C-alpha cells in the first residue's frame, strides 16, 4: 500500500490534457544499454497514430516473447525522451507491485487500438 498522499483536485479538462490511449505491442526487444533493466517496445496505436516506441522497465514480470500481442495503456503527449541511442516516444503506464516493480496497465478485454481513456 502506498503512503503517497492523494494529489490535488483537478478538473475534467485537466484530465483530458493527458492523452492516454491503448495500443498493441507489435515488437519487443532487449535493451541492455539502458541503466535499469528495460525492454524496447513497439506499440501500434492504430490508424492516424501508427507505431510508437517506448522503453519500459518491466523485466521483472514480463518476458519479451509474451509481450507481442498484448494491449497496453500509454501517455502519447509527453515529449519524446532520448534513452541512450533509443528515442522513447510514449510512456507505458503501470502500477508498482509490493516490491516496486512495474505491473503494466491494459484493458481486460480486446479494444480497438488508439482508443482514448475516459
N, C-alpha and C positions, 0 to 999 in steps of 0.2 A: 504494500500500500504506500502511495506517495505521500510525503509530508509537504509537498509543494502546495502553496496557497492557491485558491481559485483566482484566476486572472480577473482584471477589471471588466465590468459590464460593457458590452459593445452593442451597437445597433445591427439590425439585419443587413443594412447597407455595408457596414464594416465587414461582416462575414462574407458578403458577396464579392468583396475585393479579392479574396483569396480564391484562386481558380483551381479547385480540386476536381480532378477527373479520373476516370477509370481507364485502364489500358491493359493489354495482354502482353506478357513477356514473350518476345519472339526469338531472342537470343540472350545467352548468359555466358560469361567467361571469367576466368580468374583475374584478379587484379593484384598480382604480387608486389607491384611497385608502390601501392598505397601504404601509408604509415600504419593504419589499422587494418586488420584483415577485412577485405572487401570483395565484392563481386561486381563486375560491369554488367549492367542490364540494358537491353534494347527493348523498348516498350512501344507497342503500336497503339496509338490513341485514335485511330480511325481516320476517315476522310476529312480533309480540312486541317488536320493537325499532323498526322503522319507518325513516323517512328522517332522517338526521342531517347536520349541516353541518360543513364544515371549510374552513379557509384553508390552502392549500398553496403553498409556494414552488417550483413545478415548471415555471416558464415557459421554462426553457432547453430542455428535452427534450419538452415536451408542448404541443400546440395545443388550444384549447378544443373545437374541432369533433371532435377524435379521442378525447376523454375519455369522452363518453357511451357507456355500454355496457361500459366497461372495469371489471373487477373489481380491487379494491384491498384491502389489509390495513390495519386501523386499530386503535388502542387506544381502547376505548369507556369505560373507567372512570377517565379523568383528569377533573378538574373542568372545566367549560366555561371558555373564555378569551375575553374581550372584545378584539377587534382592530378598533379604530376603531368604526364603527357595526355591525359584524358580530360575532355570537357564534359562535365555533368550538366545536363540541361534541365532536369526536373528533380524534385525532391520526393522520393518514395516515402510514404508515411508508415509509421509503425508505433507500437507501444512497447515500453520496456517490460521484460519479464521480471521475476523476482531477483534475478542477478544483474539486471540492467541491459541484457541483450535484446536486440530488436525482434519483435514479432510483427510482421507486416500486416497492413490493413488492406482488405479487399472484400468485395461483395460475397455473400454466402450462396448466391445463385448467379449464373451467367447473365451478363447485361451487355448491351452494345458498347463497344469501345468509344471513348470520347464523352460518355455520359458525365454530366457535371453533378457533383454532390449538392444536395439541397436539404 
